[in-house]
Amino acid sequence: MTEFRTIETNGVKLRVAEAGEGPPVVLLHGWPESWYSWRHQLPALAEAGYHVLAPDMRGYGSSDAPGPVEAYVIQELVADVTGLLDAIGAETATIVGHDWGSILAWQVALLAPERVNGVVGMSVPYAGRGAAPPTEGWRKQYGENFFYILYFQQPGVAEAEFDADPRGILMRLYAGSIAAAGGMAEAPITDPAMSAGGWIGRMPEPQSLPDWLSEAELDYYVQEFTRAGFRGGINYYRNFDRNWETTAELAGATVEQPAMFIAGADDVVISWFGDNLEPLMRRAVPDLRGFELLPGAGHWVQQERADEVNQALIGFLKSLA
């Protein structure tokens, strides 16, 4: 049974969904999500014999949302996770992340390696530290054209758009995987230039929800973001360059813990890495025990293919015993 409590860690209070007893497993969600993204994993991992914790990350849901952009720098996020382990009296845990949570999971393994006995990334791989600040490469690639991470760099702009229409942005992002099936209206913004407008108008409006997401489930996400707003989550993206600048010690670093990567084969994020993703990861993550791309699945993999993801996670966790 999933229960909730508030845990104080690193100067913030986090709402944490919790289930089971046994070795600790921490589930870190991404953007724009919440603990609820792990609703299928919490009972399955608890039943398999693990103490599972899924926080609303800082800036999300019922957790604290500090105001300054700098409050979301990677060192603070890592300290949130290690402080969570301190609060439950755990020396180590297996860290599982999806999307931005995956970025954080890899960084916890690198910056606090003594606290991590295994790491699973979903949708966002680790392929080593880049040679330049991330936005520099994106600006070269996209120029004056729209790219959502560059859009997020503009103070106050993206959150104003999304706060005005939480259902509009969430429905489009979650249902994007059904676009190929023809279940979309035409997007009103077709001009690729950033100056042509925000993000909601660039995505077609879905005529239905994907099979993995019910109206009630979408309603829950909308409720969470209506209350908390989008600014906290977007601030994670505003620290990409600051994170790169303040972690120079990670140049050439590899993730040494046992690790696994899971993604949907149709996830647009992994397409950014081309056809060489697995070799790239194996150089940066030497003990990569699993690399699974689930055919037909998109970005929201642990929700889209819950049973397969649960099976893979439990298999990996058992390999750590």
matplotlib code that plots the C-alpha trace (Angstrom):
import matplotlib.pyplot as plt

x = [0.0, 1.4, 1.5, 2.7, 4.8, 6.7, 10.5, 12.8, 16.0, 18.6, 16.5, 13.3, 10.3, 9.5, 6.3, 7.3, 5.2, 6.4, 5.7, 7.2, 10.1, 13.6, 16.5, 15.8, 15.0, 14.5, 12.4, 13.1, 10.5, 11.1, 9.3, 6.4, 5.5, 5.3, 5.6, 2.5, 4.6, 5.7, 2.2, 2.7, 6.2, 5.6, 3.4, 5.3, 8.7, 7.2, 5.8, 9.2, 10.7, 11.9, 11.4, 10.4, 10.3, 9.1, 9.3, 7.7, 11.0, 11.6, 9.5, 6.8, 3.5, 3.3, 7.0, 8.7, 9.4, 12.3, 12.1, 15.7, 16.8, 20.1, 18.1, 17.7, 21.4, 22.5, 24.4, 21.2, 19.2, 21.8, 21.8, 18.0, 18.4, 21.3, 19.3, 16.3, 18.6, 19.8, 16.2, 15.4, 18.7, 20.0, 23.7, 23.0, 20.2, 19.4, 18.5, 16.1, 15.2, 13.2, 13.7, 15.2, 15.1, 17.4, 19.9, 19.8, 20.2, 23.4, 24.7, 24.0, 26.0, 28.9, 28.8, 27.8, 29.1, 29.3, 25.5, 24.6, 24.7, 23.1, 21.5, 18.8, 18.3, 15.1, 14.8, 17.8, 21.2, 24.6, 27.3, 29.8, 30.4, 30.1, 33.0, 31.1, 28.1, 24.9, 23.0, 26.0, 25.5, 21.7, 22.0, 24.4, 22.0, 18.7, 19.8, 16.6, 14.3, 12.2, 13.7, 11.9, 15.0, 16.2, 12.6, 12.8, 15.9, 13.8, 12.9, 9.2, 8.0, 7.4, 5.8, 3.4, 2.3, 1.9, 0.4, -2.4, -3.2, -1.9, -4.2, -3.2, 0.5, 0.2, -2.3, -0.2, 3.0, 1.6, -0.5, 2.2, 3.0, -0.4, 0.3, 1.4, -2.0, -3.7, -5.4, -4.4, -5.8, -3.5, -1.1, -1.8, 1.8, 3.8, 6.5, 9.7, 11.1, 11.2, 9.7, 6.5, 5.2, 5.3, 5.1, 1.5, 0.5, 3.2, 1.8, -1.3, -4.3, -4.9, -8.4, -8.0, -5.7, -3.2, -4.2, -1.8, -3.4, -7.0, -8.9, -8.7, -5.0, -4.6, -6.8, -4.5, -1.5, -3.4, -4.5, -0.9, 0.4, -2.5, -1.6, 2.2, 2.8, 5.5, 8.3, 10.1, 10.4, 11.5, 14.2, 15.9, 16.5, 17.8, 20.7, 22.1, 25.0, 25.6, 25.6, 28.3, 30.4, 30.3, 31.1, 34.4, 35.8, 33.5, 35.5, 36.3, 34.3, 32.5, 29.6, 31.1, 28.1, 26.1, 23.6, 20.8, 19.2, 15.5, 13.8, 11.0, 12.4, 10.3, 11.5, 12.6, 15.2, 17.3, 17.1, 19.4, 22.2, 22.0, 22.6, 25.6, 23.8, 24.7, 28.4, 28.5, 26.9, 29.1, 32.2, 30.7, 29.0, 31.3, 29.0, 25.9, 24.1, 21.0, 20.2, 16.5, 14.7, 11.0, 9.5, 6.6, 7.0, 7.7, 9.0, 6.8, 8.1, 7.4, 3.8, 3.4, 4.9, 4.6, 4.7, 7.9, 9.6, 8.7, 10.1, 13.3, 13.7, 13.1, 15.6, 18.2, 17.6, 17.9, 21.3, 22.6, 21.9]
y = [0.0, 3.4, 5.9, 9.5, 11.5, 14.8, 14.5, 17.4, 17.2, 19.8, 22.7, 21.7, 19.6, 16.9, 14.9, 11.3, 8.4, 5.3, 1.5, -1.7, -2.9, -4.0, -2.5, 1.1, 2.2, 5.8, 6.8, 10.2, 11.7, 14.1, 17.0, 17.6, 14.9, 14.0, 11.0, 9.8, 8.9, 5.9, 4.7, 1.4, 0.8, 1.5, -1.5, -3.9, -3.1, -3.2, -6.6, -7.8, -6.9, -3.3, -0.1, 2.2, 6.0, 8.3, 12.0, 15.0, 16.6, 20.2, 22.6, 20.0, 18.8, 19.3, 19.7, 23.0, 25.2, 27.6, 30.8, 31.4, 29.7, 28.8, 26.7, 24.0, 23.6, 20.0, 20.0, 21.0, 18.3, 15.7, 16.8, 16.4, 12.8, 12.1, 13.9, 11.7, 8.6, 10.2, 10.7, 7.0, 5.9, 4.4, 4.3, 3.4, 3.0, 2.1, 5.3, 5.1, 8.1, 9.1, 12.1, 14.9, 12.3, 10.2, 13.1, 13.5, 9.7, 9.7, 12.7, 11.3, 8.3, 10.5, 13.2, 11.0, 7.5, 6.2, 6.5, 4.6, 0.8, 0.8, 3.2, 3.0, 5.7, 5.9, 7.9, 10.1, 8.3, 9.1, 9.4, 11.5, 15.2, 17.4, 19.5, 22.8, 24.3, 22.5, 25.5, 26.5, 23.4, 23.8, 27.4, 26.3, 23.6, 25.5, 29.1, 31.3, 28.3, 27.0, 24.4, 23.9, 23.9, 27.2, 28.5, 27.6, 29.9, 33.0, 34.2, 33.8, 33.1, 29.3, 29.1, 31.9, 30.0, 26.7, 28.1, 29.6, 26.3, 23.3, 20.8, 22.1, 21.5, 18.2, 16.6, 17.5, 16.2, 13.0, 12.2, 13.1, 9.4, 8.9, 11.5, 8.9, 7.3, 10.4, 11.3, 14.9, 18.2, 20.6, 22.7, 26.4, 27.5, 26.2, 28.8, 27.2, 30.5, 31.0, 34.4, 32.8, 31.9, 29.5, 25.7, 24.7, 26.1, 24.2, 20.8, 19.4, 19.0, 15.3, 14.1, 11.3, 10.1, 7.3, 3.9, 4.2, 7.5, 7.8, 11.0, 10.6, 10.2, 13.3, 15.1, 14.3, 15.7, 18.9, 19.3, 19.0, 21.6, 23.9, 24.1, 24.1, 25.8, 25.1, 27.4, 25.0, 22.3, 24.7, 26.0, 22.6, 23.4, 26.9, 25.4, 23.3, 25.6, 26.3, 22.6, 22.1, 25.0, 23.8, 20.1, 20.4, 17.6, 15.2, 15.6, 12.1, 10.6, 7.3, 5.8, 2.9, 1.4, -1.4, 0.3, -0.2, 1.9, 1.6, 3.7, 3.5, 2.8, 5.6, 8.2, 11.3, 11.9, 8.9, 9.9, 12.8, 10.3, 8.6, 4.9, 4.7, 5.2, 1.8, 2.0, 5.6, 4.5, 1.5, 3.7, 6.1, 3.4, 0.4, -1.9, -1.4, -4.6, -3.9, -1.8, -2.1, -0.2, -1.2, -1.3, 0.9, 2.9, 6.6, 8.9, 8.0, 4.5, 3.4, 4.4, 3.2, -0.2, -0.6, -4.4, -4.7, -1.9, -3.5, -6.8, -5.2, -3.2, -6.2, -8.3, -5.5, -5.1, -8.8, -8.7, -6.4, -8.8]
z = [0.0, -1.0, 1.9, 2.0, 4.3, 4.3, 4.7, 5.5, 3.5, 2.5, 3.7, 1.8, 2.6, 0.0, -0.2, -0.6, -1.7, 0.1, -0.1, 1.1, 3.3, 2.4, 0.5, -0.4, -4.0, -4.8, -7.9, -9.4, -11.8, -14.6, -16.3, -16.3, -13.9, -10.2, -7.8, -9.7, -12.7, -10.6, -9.6, -11.4, -10.0, -6.3, -5.6, -7.9, -6.3, -2.8, -3.5, -4.8, -1.4, -1.6, 0.3, -2.4, -2.2, -4.9, -4.0, -5.6, -6.5, -5.3, -7.3, -8.0, -6.4, -2.7, -2.2, -1.5, -4.5, -3.7, -5.8, -7.1, -10.3, -8.5, -6.0, -8.6, -9.4, -9.6, -6.3, -4.5, -6.3, -5.4, -1.8, -1.7, -2.6, -0.2, 2.5, 1.8, 2.4, 5.6, 6.7, 6.4, 7.9, 4.6, 3.8, 0.2, -2.2, -5.8, -7.6, -10.5, -12.7, -15.7, -17.9, -15.7, -12.9, -15.0, -15.4, -11.6, -11.0, -13.1, -11.2, -7.8, -8.9, -9.9, -7.2, -4.2, -5.4, -1.8, -1.5, -4.6, -5.0, -8.4, -10.9, -13.6, -16.1, -18.2, -21.4, -20.8, -21.1, -19.7, -22.3, -20.5, -19.8, -22.9, -24.1, -23.9, -22.1, -23.3, -24.6, -26.7, -28.8, -29.0, -30.1, -32.9, -33.9, -33.8, -34.4, -34.4, -34.6, -31.7, -29.4, -26.1, -23.8, -25.3, -25.0, -21.3, -20.9, -21.2, -17.6, -16.8, -20.4, -20.5, -17.1, -17.9, -21.0, -19.2, -16.0, -18.2, -19.7, -17.7, -19.4, -22.8, -22.4, -20.4, -22.7, -25.8, -24.3, -22.9, -26.0, -28.5, -29.1, -30.9, -33.5, -36.0, -35.7, -37.0, -33.8, -33.9, -35.1, -37.0, -35.0, -35.3, -35.3, -38.2, -38.4, -37.0, -35.7, -31.9, -32.4, -33.9, -30.4, -27.5, -27.4, -26.9, -30.3, -32.0, -31.0, -32.5, -30.1, -29.5, -30.2, -27.6, -24.9, -25.3, -23.9, -20.9, -19.7, -18.4, -18.1, -14.3, -14.4, -16.6, -14.2, -11.4, -13.2, -14.1, -10.5, -9.3, -11.8, -11.3, -7.6, -7.9, -11.2, -13.7, -12.7, -10.4, -13.0, -15.7, -13.4, -13.7, -17.4, -16.6, -14.8, -17.6, -18.2, -14.5, -13.8, -16.5, -15.2, -11.6, -12.2, -14.1, -11.9, -13.8, -17.1, -18.2, -15.2, -15.6, -13.7, -11.9, -10.2, -11.7, -14.1, -16.5, -19.2, -20.3, -23.0, -25.5, -29.0, -30.3, -27.7, -29.5, -26.8, -27.7, -31.4, -30.5, -29.9, -33.3, -33.8, -31.5, -28.2, -26.6, -27.5, -26.2, -22.9, -22.4, -22.5, -19.9, -17.8, -17.8, -15.7, -17.8, -17.1, -19.2, -22.2, -23.2, -25.9, -25.9, -29.4, -29.9, -26.7, -26.5, -23.8, -20.9, -20.8, -17.2, -17.7, -21.3, -20.6, -16.9, -16.7, -18.9, -17.0, -13.7, -14.8, -16.0, -12.8, -10.5, -12.5, -12.2, -8.5, -7.9, -9.7, -7.0, -4.1]

ax = plt.figure().add_subplot(projection="3d")
ax.plot(x, y, z, "-o")
ax.set_aspect("equal")
plt.show()
